[in-house]
Amino acid sequence: MDESFPGLGPMCPNEAKFTASDPVTKEAPFGWSQEECTPKLYPAAKGEYLKGVVAEMERLNVTAVVFGDPKSVQKWREAAPGRVIPGTSFSAGMQPGAHVPLDELRKDFTKDGFKVMGEIGLQYEGLSPSDPSVDAYFALAEELDIPVAIHMGTGGSGRANLAMPKFRGSMGNPLLLEELLARHPKLRVQVMHAGYPMIDNMLTLLQANSHVYVDVAGLIWSYPLKEVNRYIQRLVEAGFEDRVMFGTDQLGWPKLMSYSISIIQNADYLTPEQKRDILYNNAARFLRLDATQTK
């Protein structure tokens, strides 16, 4: 995982617009406008990503869920003991159709200490989370009482036509979770990226299913700031302040974590108690963290 970065250049969080593209020219896979900005976030030097992020976790007193293949996640567990909640999945969606065998995943959770099934990237494969072909994995999570974190909604501008041809925006509709939840009523579900931009459907699902939480990872820094705050405010003002969890979707820029935290801290529509709930308490409840073991 550490060797995967830096593969990205400097980044302006919360860029004000996405650019249109033309198939006869070279097209950027995310569509960010590449405007100058302050602050600009810079990637870690080669081989320094893990070290840089762990230093930020310690400075900011962060306990984080780290998703990935078991060997990569183990590096993070060793680098930041006590601060990493390990997560792994049967499919992150980057290799459509390549799913981890069920018995192997069971071992990850029953013997190797993994705590969250995620990130589950079925949307990248053009699959609904309620597709029967993957139901055995969710049945396993319900059986073991393991929460699941499912990518829904945002994928970046041009994701389907430029980067991942199986990606479907429609497969990020939060209401596609309904049949899955009906089959597995005790399943705890974390809707990653809060189902952005489908706020009305997200609110409908939250109202119908009290075991569903959302996180604001990725969304919080990759869309215009006014839009991000409007979306979070809708979730809170609709009455779901106790089911909104902070997240970063930490990529190649170590300072992305502190920048993302500042958006919640500076949100004038949130009370101090609501900020604390979003930054810690809601996730602690969802993940059933032992307060004596988190710093």
C-alpha positions as CSV (number, residue, x, y, z in Angstrom):
1,M,0.0,0.0,0.0
2,D,2.8,2.4,0.8
3,E,4.3,1.9,-2.6
4,S,1.1,2.8,-4.3
5,F,1.8,6.5,-3.6
6,P,2.7,9.0,-4.6
7,G,1.0,8.3,-7.9
8,L,-0.9,11.6,-7.8
9,G,0.2,15.2,-8.2
10,P,-0.7,18.2,-6.0
11,M,-4.4,18.5,-5.4
12,C,-6.8,21.4,-4.7
13,P,-9.6,20.1,-2.4
14,N,-13.2,21.2,-2.9
15,E,-12.5,22.5,-6.4
16,A,-15.3,24.8,-7.6
17,K,-16.1,23.0,-10.9
18,F,-15.5,19.9,-13.0
19,T,-14.4,20.4,-16.6
20,A,-16.1,19.1,-19.7
21,S,-14.1,16.9,-22.0
22,D,-13.9,16.0,-25.6
23,P,-13.1,12.4,-26.8
24,V,-10.7,13.7,-29.4
25,T,-8.4,15.2,-26.8
26,K,-6.5,13.7,-23.8
27,E,-9.1,13.6,-21.0
28,A,-8.3,13.7,-17.2
29,P,-10.0,10.8,-15.4
30,F,-11.5,12.9,-12.6
31,G,-12.4,16.1,-14.4
32,W,-11.0,18.4,-11.8
33,S,-10.4,21.9,-13.2
34,Q,-6.8,22.1,-12.0
35,E,-7.2,25.7,-10.8
36,E,-4.7,27.2,-8.4
37,C,-5.8,27.2,-4.8
38,T,-4.9,27.7,-1.2
39,P,-4.4,25.3,0.5
40,K,-2.9,23.0,-2.1
41,L,-2.2,19.5,-0.8
42,Y,0.9,17.7,-1.8
43,P,1.6,13.9,-2.1
44,A,4.1,12.1,0.1
45,A,7.6,11.5,-1.2
46,K,8.2,8.0,-2.6
47,G,8.1,5.5,0.2
48,E,7.0,8.0,2.8
49,Y,3.2,7.8,2.5
50,L,2.5,5.4,5.3
51,K,4.9,7.2,7.6
52,G,3.4,10.6,6.8
53,V,-0.2,9.4,7.4
54,V,0.6,7.7,10.6
55,A,2.3,10.9,11.9
56,E,-0.8,12.8,11.1
57,M,-3.0,10.2,12.9
58,E,-0.9,10.6,16.0
59,R,-0.8,14.4,15.8
60,L,-4.6,14.6,15.3
61,N,-5.4,11.7,17.7
62,V,-7.1,9.7,15.0
63,T,-8.4,6.1,15.2
64,A,-9.2,5.0,11.7
65,V,-10.7,2.2,9.7
66,V,-8.1,1.1,7.1
67,F,-9.5,-0.9,4.2
68,G,-7.5,-3.1,1.8
69,D,-6.1,-6.5,1.2
70,P,-5.1,-8.3,4.4
71,K,-1.3,-8.0,3.8
72,S,-1.4,-4.3,3.1
73,V,-3.7,-3.6,6.1
74,Q,-1.3,-5.5,8.3
75,K,1.4,-3.0,7.5
76,W,-0.8,-0.2,8.8
77,R,-1.7,-2.2,12.0
78,E,2.0,-2.7,12.7
79,A,2.9,1.0,11.9
80,A,0.1,2.4,14.1
81,P,-0.8,-0.1,16.8
82,G,-4.0,0.9,18.6
83,R,-5.0,3.4,16.0
84,V,-6.1,1.1,13.1
85,I,-9.4,-0.7,12.8
86,P,-8.7,-3.3,10.1
87,G,-11.2,-3.8,7.2
88,T,-11.1,-6.0,4.2
89,S,-13.6,-7.0,1.5
90,F,-14.5,-9.5,-1.1
91,S,-14.4,-6.9,-3.8
92,A,-13.1,-3.3,-3.9
93,G,-14.4,-3.1,-7.5
94,M,-11.1,-2.4,-9.1
95,Q,-11.0,-5.9,-10.8
96,P,-14.6,-6.6,-11.7
97,G,-15.6,-10.2,-11.1
98,A,-12.5,-11.0,-9.0
99,H,-14.1,-11.8,-5.7
100,V,-12.3,-13.2,-2.6
101,P,-13.4,-16.8,-1.7
102,L,-16.0,-16.8,1.0
103,D,-14.0,-19.2,3.3
104,E,-10.9,-16.9,3.0
105,L,-13.0,-13.9,4.0
106,R,-14.4,-15.8,6.9
107,K,-10.9,-16.5,8.2
108,D,-10.0,-12.8,8.0
109,F,-12.8,-12.1,10.4
110,T,-12.8,-15.1,12.7
111,K,-9.0,-15.7,13.0
112,D,-7.1,-12.6,11.8
113,G,-8.9,-9.9,13.7
114,F,-10.6,-7.9,10.9
115,K,-13.5,-5.8,12.1
116,V,-15.2,-4.3,9.1
117,M,-16.2,-5.7,5.7
118,G,-15.3,-3.0,3.3
119,E,-14.8,-1.1,1.1
120,I,-17.3,-3.1,-1.0
121,G,-17.1,-1.5,-4.5
122,L,-19.9,-3.3,-6.3
123,Q,-20.9,0.0,-8.0
124,Y,-17.6,-0.1,-9.9
125,E,-18.6,-3.5,-11.3
126,G,-22.1,-2.2,-12.3
127,L,-23.7,-4.4,-9.7
128,S,-26.4,-3.6,-7.2
129,P,-25.6,-4.4,-3.5
130,S,-28.8,-6.5,-3.5
131,D,-27.6,-8.7,-6.4
132,P,-28.1,-12.3,-5.4
133,S,-24.7,-13.3,-6.7
134,V,-23.0,-11.6,-3.7
135,D,-25.6,-12.3,-1.1
136,A,-23.5,-15.0,0.6
137,Y,-20.9,-12.4,1.6
138,F,-23.5,-10.2,3.3
139,A,-25.0,-13.3,5.0
140,L,-21.6,-14.0,6.4
141,A,-21.3,-10.4,7.8
142,E,-24.7,-10.8,9.4
143,E,-23.8,-14.1,10.9
144,L,-20.6,-12.8,12.3
145,D,-22.1,-9.4,13.3
146,I,-19.5,-7.6,11.2
147,P,-20.5,-4.1,9.8
148,V,-20.3,-3.6,6.1
149,A,-19.1,-0.5,4.3
150,I,-20.5,-0.2,0.8
151,H,-19.4,2.4,-1.8
152,M,-22.5,4.2,-3.0
153,G,-22.9,7.3,-5.1
154,T,-19.8,9.4,-6.0
155,G,-17.2,8.2,-8.3
156,G,-15.6,11.3,-9.8
157,S,-16.4,13.1,-13.1
158,G,-16.1,10.8,-16.1
159,R,-15.7,7.6,-14.0
160,A,-17.7,5.5,-16.4
161,N,-16.6,6.8,-19.8
162,L,-13.0,7.5,-19.0
163,A,-11.8,5.1,-16.3
164,M,-14.1,2.2,-15.4
165,P,-16.5,1.2,-18.1
166,K,-18.6,-1.0,-15.8
167,F,-19.2,1.8,-13.3
168,R,-22.8,2.9,-13.2
169,G,-24.1,5.9,-11.4
170,S,-27.5,4.3,-11.1
171,M,-25.9,1.5,-9.0
172,G,-25.1,4.1,-6.3
173,N,-28.7,4.7,-5.5
174,P,-29.1,4.1,-1.8
175,L,-32.5,2.6,-2.3
176,L,-30.9,-0.4,-4.0
177,L,-29.9,-1.5,-0.5
178,E,-33.5,-2.2,0.5
179,E,-33.8,-5.8,-0.7
180,L,-30.4,-6.6,0.9
181,L,-31.6,-5.1,4.2
182,A,-34.9,-7.0,3.9
183,R,-33.0,-10.3,3.6
184,H,-30.6,-9.4,6.4
185,P,-32.4,-7.3,8.9
186,K,-29.6,-7.4,11.5
187,L,-26.9,-6.2,9.1
188,R,-25.2,-3.0,10.1
189,V,-24.5,-0.9,6.9
190,Q,-22.2,2.0,6.4
191,V,-23.2,3.9,3.2
192,M,-19.9,5.3,2.1
193,H,-19.8,8.8,0.6
194,A,-23.4,9.2,2.0
195,G,-24.9,8.1,-1.3
196,Y,-24.0,11.5,-2.8
197,P,-25.7,13.2,-4.7
198,M,-28.9,11.2,-4.1
199,I,-29.9,13.0,-0.9
200,D,-33.7,12.3,-1.0
201,N,-33.2,8.6,-1.5
202,M,-30.5,8.6,1.2
203,L,-32.9,10.1,3.6
204,T,-35.7,7.7,2.6
205,L,-33.3,4.7,3.4
206,L,-32.2,6.2,6.7
207,Q,-35.8,6.6,7.8
208,A,-36.8,3.1,6.8
209,N,-33.7,1.3,8.2
210,S,-32.3,2.3,11.6
211,H,-29.2,0.1,11.3
212,V,-27.9,2.2,8.4
213,Y,-25.3,4.9,8.9
214,V,-23.5,7.2,6.4
215,D,-20.0,8.5,6.1
216,V,-18.8,11.6,4.3
217,A,-15.5,10.2,3.1
218,G,-14.4,11.4,-0.3
219,L,-17.5,13.6,-0.6
220,I,-16.0,16.0,2.0
221,W,-13.1,17.1,-0.2
222,S,-13.8,16.2,-3.8
223,Y,-16.9,18.5,-4.4
224,P,-17.4,22.2,-4.1
225,L,-17.4,23.2,-0.4
226,K,-20.8,24.9,-0.5
227,E,-22.3,21.7,-2.0
228,V,-20.6,19.5,0.6
229,N,-21.9,21.6,3.5
230,R,-25.4,21.7,1.9
231,Y,-25.5,17.9,1.7
232,I,-24.3,17.3,5.3
233,Q,-26.7,20.0,6.6
234,R,-29.6,18.2,4.9
235,L,-28.7,14.9,6.6
236,V,-28.4,16.6,10.0
237,E,-31.5,18.8,9.7
238,A,-33.6,15.8,8.6
239,G,-32.9,14.3,12.0
240,F,-30.1,11.9,11.3
241,E,-27.2,13.7,13.1
242,D,-26.5,10.5,15.1
243,R,-25.9,8.5,12.0
244,V,-23.5,10.7,10.1
245,M,-19.8,9.6,10.5
246,F,-16.7,11.4,9.5
247,G,-14.4,9.9,6.9
248,T,-11.6,11.1,4.6
249,D,-11.1,8.4,1.9
250,Q,-7.5,9.1,2.5
251,L,-5.5,8.9,-0.7
252,G,-2.1,10.3,-1.7
253,W,-2.0,13.4,0.4
254,P,-1.1,13.0,4.1
255,K,-2.6,16.5,5.0
256,L,-5.9,15.5,3.5
257,M,-7.0,14.2,6.9
258,S,-6.5,17.5,8.8
259,Y,-8.1,19.4,6.0
260,S,-11.2,17.2,6.0
261,I,-11.5,17.5,9.8
262,S,-11.5,21.3,9.5
263,I,-14.6,21.2,7.3
264,I,-16.6,19.7,10.1
265,Q,-14.9,21.9,12.7
266,N,-15.8,25.0,10.7
267,A,-19.4,24.1,9.9
268,D,-21.4,26.9,11.4
269,Y,-24.7,24.9,11.0
270,L,-23.4,22.3,13.5
271,T,-23.4,22.6,17.3
272,P,-20.2,21.6,19.2
273,E,-22.0,18.4,20.2
274,Q,-23.0,17.5,16.7
275,K,-19.4,18.1,15.5
276,R,-18.1,15.7,18.2
277,D,-20.8,13.2,17.3
278,I,-19.8,13.3,13.6
279,L,-16.1,13.2,14.3
280,Y,-16.2,10.4,16.9
281,N,-19.3,9.4,18.8
282,N,-21.4,8.1,15.9
283,A,-18.6,5.9,14.5
284,A,-17.8,4.7,18.0
285,R,-21.4,3.6,18.4
286,F,-21.7,2.0,15.0
287,L,-18.4,0.1,15.3
288,R,-19.0,-0.7,19.0
289,L,-15.6,0.7,20.0
290,D,-14.4,0.2,23.6
291,A,-13.8,3.7,24.9
292,T,-10.9,2.4,27.1
293,Q,-9.1,1.2,24.0
294,T,-9.4,4.3,21.8
295,K,-7.2,7.3,22.4
